[in-house]
Amino acid sequence: MPHSMPPAPTPTWLAQSRLSPFPDAPVAHWLFDEGSLTRRLTRLSHNAFSVTPLVEEWQTLRSDECAALELPEHSQGWVREVYLRGHGQAWVFARSVAARSALQEGGLNIDELGSRSLGELLFCDEAFSRRPIEVCRYPDEWLPTAVAGSGLWGRRSRFDRGPLSLLVAEVFLPGLWAAIHAEPEAC
């Protein structure tokens, strides 16, 4: 179910070297892992991983997204919001955005993914390069009401392939930390 995104203070996205205070080791291990989050969640869930689309539409991008993608303020882009689930439980809220012009030139049909994982697509295409991961405490006003919570860690990174740039943000929900705690060897 789509949600509205009321104004919220724009968070300060920080690289690992600028983060203070630093999250505890298990959190940092997940935040700054540069491998495929889809693959990690699939392992943790013993292959009971799924993607639930929430929003897939053209929208005006947020100012922090425009800055990260080097776009003018109020640029239009494709917005895809999904839950990444393990055993049916929402573990991660993900928001991926790309500029309209970049999608038209870049040859990626992000609007046709449905319940497939964007992350798997990005990690299977070696032409994509990933910029450094940035993290913040994600504003709860930007989360769907069903999972909104104060102080949740989020991360984002930009993936580039020629003229196409995608900004992928992932917010780690309490259900993920509970699953990690219950099955630390699966991580």
Sequence and secondary structure as in RCSB ss.txt:
>XXXX:A:sequence
MPHSMPPAPTPTWLAQSRLSPFPDAPVAHWLFDEGSLTRRLTRLSHNAFSVTPLVEEWQTLRSDECAALELPEHS
QGWVREVYLRGHGQAWVFARSVAARSALQEGGLNIDELGSRSLGELLFCDEAFSRRPIEVCRYPDEWLPTAVAGS
GLWGRRSRFDRGPLSLLVAEVFLPGLWAAIHAEPEAC
>XXXX:A:secstr
             EEGGG SS   HHHHHHHT  S HHHHHHHHTTT EEEEEEEEEEEE  HHHHHHTT  TT 
EEEEEEEEEEETTEEEEEEEEEEEHHHHHHHT  GGG TTS HHHHHHH TT EE   EEEE  GGGS GGG  T
T EEEEEEEEETTEEEEEEEEE HHHHHHHHH GGG 
